[in-house]
Amino acid sequence: VERLTQEVLVLREKVAIAESQGQEATGNRRQQQLLLMLEGLVAERNRLNEALQAERQLYGSLVKFHTHPD
């Protein structure tokens, strides 16, 4: 999750730099590609966060079961 967050920040920086430079059509195409990659990374981060939350709940349930088996 930390790695993906770092990648998202890097891509955001690249998009901001591309916008500030006012690149032409090829730059716009590259910017669109970066935005799509950014959206994909954000979606992946969200899925990983959901999986992590589910694992935490499962772990909590297992701990609770082992400490109170009745």
C-alpha positions as CSV (number, residue, x, y, z in Angstrom):
1,V,0.0,0.0,0.0
2,E,2.8,2.4,0.8
3,R,4.6,1.6,-2.5
4,L,1.4,2.3,-4.4
5,T,0.8,5.5,-2.5
6,Q,4.4,6.6,-3.4
7,E,3.8,5.7,-7.1
8,V,0.5,7.8,-7.1
9,L,2.4,10.8,-5.7
10,V,5.1,10.4,-8.4
11,L,2.5,10.2,-11.2
12,R,0.7,13.2,-9.8
13,E,4.0,15.2,-9.9
14,K,4.6,14.1,-13.5
15,V,1.1,15.2,-14.5
16,A,1.5,18.6,-12.8
17,I,4.9,19.1,-14.5
18,A,3.4,18.2,-17.9
19,E,0.5,20.6,-17.3
20,S,2.8,23.5,-16.3
21,Q,4.9,23.0,-19.4
22,G,1.9,23.2,-21.7
23,Q,3.0,20.3,-24.0
24,E,1.4,19.7,-27.4
25,A,-0.6,16.8,-28.6
26,T,2.0,14.1,-27.8
27,G,2.3,15.6,-24.3
28,N,-1.5,15.5,-23.9
29,R,-1.5,11.9,-25.0
30,R,1.2,11.1,-22.5
31,Q,-0.7,13.0,-19.8
32,Q,-3.9,11.0,-20.5
33,Q,-1.8,7.8,-20.3
34,L,-0.4,9.0,-16.9
35,L,-3.9,9.8,-15.7
36,L,-5.2,6.4,-16.6
37,M,-2.2,4.8,-14.8
38,L,-2.9,7.0,-11.8
39,E,-6.6,6.0,-11.8
40,G,-5.5,2.3,-12.0
41,L,-3.1,2.7,-9.1
42,V,-5.8,4.4,-7.0
43,A,-8.2,1.6,-7.8
44,E,-5.6,-1.0,-6.9
45,R,-4.8,0.8,-3.7
46,N,-8.5,0.8,-2.8
47,R,-8.8,-2.9,-3.4
48,L,-5.7,-3.6,-1.3
49,N,-7.0,-1.4,1.5
50,E,-10.3,-3.4,1.4
51,A,-8.4,-6.7,1.5
52,L,-6.2,-5.4,4.3
53,Q,-9.3,-4.4,6.3
54,A,-10.9,-7.9,5.7
55,E,-7.7,-9.5,6.9
56,R,-7.6,-7.4,10.0
57,Q,-11.2,-8.4,10.8
58,L,-10.4,-12.0,10.3
59,Y,-7.3,-11.8,12.5
60,G,-9.3,-10.0,15.2
61,S,-11.9,-12.8,15.0
62,L,-9.3,-15.5,15.2
63,V,-7.6,-13.8,18.2
64,K,-11.0,-13.4,19.9
65,F,-11.8,-17.1,19.2
66,H,-8.5,-18.3,20.6
67,T,-8.8,-16.2,23.8
68,H,-12.5,-17.1,24.3
69,P,-13.2,-20.4,22.6
70,D,-16.7,-20.8,24.1
